[in-house]
């Protein structure tokens, strides 16, 4: 059974000014993430605007990431769709191109009516790529599907043979801990709420998937290192500084704000697709000022320099 440790970046898709995919940016982003110490990428999910792309575009993005990564880190492909048949096609494609795992949200238009209904739906998707580990993507704030995840694991045991675990994007740590401890840790429960990474480590998290790891991974890796070294005060301080960063971006629409942060750091991922809209110039400057006020850019540069110094010795 797959067990992931470290950070998985929920990456962005890149667009040209005309709205078409900019696949040339993917190798550039992959090299940055590898340099940052990321363990893998989670593509075509929420941050990657998978639901806003065509099937052909999602497949093209997946192919570009698999090629750019070249087995150096993990590639997890989100295949969720309102149509199970389309999800199965995406799952089959992910297996064909050499992805390391697949994941899917619940259907978010016609929603599952029960945990068993959710399990049956995920089983249909997972069975399209039986050789790949499958992670259910639990993000109730966006899907509106907020069912008992321990019960999901229990009912999935005999129904989804390739179930690796859950991408758990919710703040309910008590349930997250219950999932971690189900059957003595049988499943890989990846934490997906970046601003609560430290509390998740305290209840047993080993791996996490998040959007802010795309541009702030060195800082989150410091939290993990401090925690492992029992330097809990430094871990708390770093987590608090990252909470301040998150508080800046959630003043705006989170995905456009994070794409703006990438631009501030020198990575032009392009605009969003409707109904998402890019930040206005006023909001862009307000976000930048907020991040400067909380010391985010200086902190990131300082920790990147420290990481470079350590790895060059």
C-alpha atoms as one frame of an Amber mdcrd trajectory, in Angstrom:
protein
   0.000   0.000   0.000   1.334   3.432  -0.963   2.374   5.657   1.960   3.564
   9.137   1.038   5.756  11.238   3.309   6.571  14.911   2.893   4.763  17.529
   0.847   2.804  17.143  -2.378   2.220  20.414  -4.236  -1.283  20.930  -5.610
  -0.037  22.698  -8.699  -1.459  25.275 -11.063  -2.254  24.854 -14.708  -0.642
  27.508 -16.901  -2.435  29.532 -19.565  -1.429  31.917 -22.327  -3.042  35.354
 -22.523  -5.516  33.959 -25.087  -6.696  31.359 -22.568  -5.035  28.353 -24.191
  -2.854  25.994 -22.168   0.776  26.993 -21.746   2.389  23.577 -21.424   5.867
  25.097 -21.722   5.580  26.443 -18.163   5.158  22.973 -16.660   8.831  21.860
 -16.906   9.890  25.202 -15.403   7.515  24.748 -12.471   8.542  21.116 -11.960
  12.226  22.060 -11.647  11.339  24.728  -9.085   9.304  22.257  -7.036  12.040
  19.635  -7.092  14.558  22.270  -5.964  12.159  23.210  -3.150  12.166  19.638
  -1.814   8.662  18.620  -2.847   7.848  14.871  -2.813   5.310  15.032  -5.626
   2.667  16.965  -7.532  -1.122  16.743  -7.439  -2.406  17.938 -10.804  -5.743
  19.002 -12.318  -7.329  19.340  -8.899  -8.836  22.440  -7.316  -5.705  24.567
  -7.637  -5.083  23.194 -11.123  -8.632  24.149 -12.168  -9.297  20.648 -13.467
 -13.084  21.172 -13.508 -12.554  24.227 -15.746 -10.657  22.285 -18.417 -11.763
  20.033 -21.243 -10.969  16.329 -21.170  -8.327  16.823 -23.852  -6.702  19.637
 -21.890  -6.603  17.602 -18.690  -4.931  14.747 -20.528  -2.415  17.123 -22.113
  -1.549  18.623 -18.720  -1.130  15.161 -17.195   1.147  14.075 -20.027   3.253
  17.226 -19.692   3.716  16.750 -15.942   4.603  13.060 -16.234   7.146  13.870
 -18.931   8.685  16.792 -17.024   8.874  14.890 -13.739  10.453  11.839 -15.387
   9.985   9.666 -12.270  11.986  12.022 -10.018   8.990  12.765  -7.807   5.439
  11.412  -7.625   2.656  12.474  -9.988  -0.886  12.167  -8.617  -3.575  12.911
 -11.197  -6.979  14.179 -10.156  -9.575  12.521 -12.395 -12.765  13.743 -10.727
 -15.624  14.811 -12.988 -19.394  15.219 -12.811 -19.555  12.197 -15.149 -18.215
   8.880 -13.836 -17.680   7.725 -17.423 -15.391  10.698 -18.074 -13.587  10.086
 -14.784 -12.913   6.525 -15.885 -11.408   7.776 -19.154  -9.111  10.121 -17.243
  -8.116   7.309 -14.876  -7.310   4.979 -17.761  -5.257   7.713 -19.397  -3.318
   8.390 -16.187  -2.368   4.725 -16.008  -1.328   4.654 -19.659   1.043   7.626
 -19.353   2.780   6.397 -16.206   1.241   8.436 -13.388   1.905   7.181  -9.867
  -1.619   7.489  -8.445  -5.074   8.874  -9.155  -7.590  10.751  -7.057 -11.175
  11.888  -7.397 -13.647  14.155  -5.673 -17.255  13.113  -5.262 -19.678  14.106
  -7.996 -20.631  17.688  -7.154 -23.795  18.246  -9.225 -25.798  15.064  -8.671
 -24.281  14.299  -5.289 -23.951  10.872  -3.624 -26.918  10.195  -1.358 -25.099
   8.058   1.214 -21.640   6.810   2.153 -22.370   3.532   0.357 -23.410   5.458
  -2.746 -20.155   7.432  -2.547 -18.128   4.225  -2.195 -19.897   2.648  -5.172
 -19.173   5.750  -7.261 -15.490   5.841  -6.313 -15.202   2.102  -6.965 -16.333
   2.658 -10.550 -13.619   5.264 -11.064 -10.833   3.398  -9.265 -11.517   0.182
 -11.184 -10.645   1.931 -14.462  -6.994   1.951 -13.334  -6.750  -1.028 -10.964
  -2.947  -1.000 -10.940  -2.769   2.581  -9.635  -3.255   3.622  -5.992  -6.498
   5.553  -5.605  -7.100   8.421  -3.161 -10.576   9.733  -2.452 -10.417  13.543
  -2.459 -12.459  14.753   0.514 -13.137  18.488   0.169 -16.663  19.090   1.493
 -16.469  22.896   1.336 -16.376  22.704  -2.469 -18.272  19.511  -3.291 -20.956
  19.805  -0.632 -20.345  16.120   0.149 -19.378  15.906   3.814 -19.856  12.282
   4.807 -18.238  10.198   7.562 -14.763   9.323   6.289 -14.148   6.518   8.775
 -17.316   4.874   7.513 -16.068   5.483   3.956 -12.869   3.558   4.735 -14.825
   0.736   6.367 -17.204   0.311   3.437 -14.411   0.670   0.855 -12.214  -2.145
   2.164 -13.847  -4.872   0.097 -15.164  -2.582  -2.633 -12.063  -0.630  -3.756
  -9.034  -2.973  -3.802  -6.651  -0.220  -4.920  -7.775   2.345  -2.335  -4.586
   3.885  -0.944  -6.292   6.438   1.271  -7.829   9.895   1.377  -6.725  13.386
   0.421  -8.308  14.956   3.472  -9.024  18.651   2.848 -11.048  19.646   5.880
 -10.308  21.176   9.272 -11.977  18.395  11.304  -8.831  17.034  12.939 -10.726
  14.619  15.170 -12.041  12.766  12.121  -8.683  13.054  10.363  -7.002  11.384
  13.353  -9.643   8.649  13.367  -8.918   7.963   9.692  -5.171   7.861  10.368
  -5.701   5.287  13.092  -8.258   3.143  11.272  -7.099  -0.500  11.309  -3.763
   0.551  12.866  -2.948   2.981  10.079  -3.930   0.793   7.157  -4.587   3.735
   4.839  -2.572   6.759   3.742  -4.459   9.848   4.904  -2.852  12.906   3.335
  -3.664  16.181   5.047  -4.906  18.986   2.813  -5.414  22.026   5.050  -2.082
  23.863   4.762  -2.666  26.387   7.542  -3.164  23.488   9.990  -0.124  21.401
   9.041   1.442  21.533  12.506  -1.698  20.338  14.339  -1.965  17.551  11.756
   1.624  16.487  12.463   0.737  16.367  16.154  -1.995  13.778  15.518   0.194
  11.660  13.252   0.294  13.115   9.726   3.276  12.037   7.620   2.236  13.435
   4.232   0.303  16.479   3.081  -1.073  17.902  -0.161  -1.592  21.625  -0.506
  -1.752  24.579  -2.852   0.598  26.834  -0.893   3.335  24.192  -1.103   3.668
  25.254  -4.748   5.379  28.483  -3.659   6.145  28.146   0.071   7.354  24.553
   0.455  10.706  25.461   2.113   8.811  27.087   4.987   6.447  24.165   5.516
   9.366  21.746   5.354  10.907  23.773   8.186   7.784  23.126  10.264   8.165
  19.394   9.674  11.880  19.515  10.550  11.296  21.548  13.714   8.527  19.183
  14.786  10.664  16.098  14.172  13.485  17.692  16.189  11.072  18.410  19.076
  11.646  22.134  18.589   7.983  22.839  19.047   8.251  26.582  19.682  10.037
  27.179  16.379   7.483  24.965  14.648   4.652  27.010  16.152   6.331  30.274
  15.183   6.794  29.166  11.571   3.215  27.889  11.353   1.971  31.220  12.688
   3.950  33.116  10.066   2.387  30.960   7.367  -1.055  31.517   8.840  -0.417
  35.248   8.415   0.452  34.592   4.766  -2.755  32.605   4.275  -4.764  35.350
   5.970  -3.442  37.747   3.319  -4.515  35.611   0.379  -7.962  34.669   1.712
  -8.901  38.344   1.689  -9.263  37.706  -2.037 -10.387  34.740  -4.126  -7.814
  32.089  -3.090  -6.901  30.601  -6.481  -6.479  33.931  -8.325  -4.583  35.278
  -5.299  -2.174  32.359  -5.339  -1.629  32.691  -9.070  -0.760  36.334  -8.331
   1.758  35.207  -5.697   3.372  32.935  -8.271   3.661  35.952 -10.582   5.266
  37.971  -7.775   7.836  35.199  -7.419   8.642  35.224 -11.135   6.379  32.449
 -12.433   3.729  33.665 -14.864   1.011  31.007 -14.798  -1.409  33.202 -16.724
  -4.922  34.207 -15.765  -7.743  32.034 -14.435 -10.711  30.807 -16.409 -14.242
  32.015 -15.841 -16.036  32.003 -13.516 -12.731  32.638 -11.689 -11.205  36.029
 -12.479  -7.707  37.386 -11.965  -7.040  40.039  -9.344  -7.440  43.657 -10.334
  -4.291  45.798 -10.262  -5.492  47.347  -7.007  -6.055  43.946  -5.380  -2.729
  42.644  -6.727  -0.870  45.516  -5.077  -2.900  45.153  -1.872  -2.024  41.454
  -1.684   1.635  42.190  -2.343   1.675  44.870   0.369   0.036  42.515   2.859
   2.588  39.782   2.147   5.417  42.291   2.526   3.963  43.530   5.816   3.921
  40.021   7.301   7.462  39.384   6.037   6.562  36.519   3.721   8.977  37.273
   0.888  11.924  37.890   3.224  11.162  34.716   5.163  10.925  32.659   1.988
  14.207  34.039   0.631  15.985  33.449   3.935  14.876  29.830   4.131  15.659
  29.154   0.477  19.181  30.452   1.113  19.540  28.233   4.180  18.371  25.204
   2.196  20.852  25.968  -0.597  23.695  26.361   1.908  22.899  23.018   3.530
  22.605  21.076   0.273  25.830  22.567  -1.135  28.005  21.468   1.780
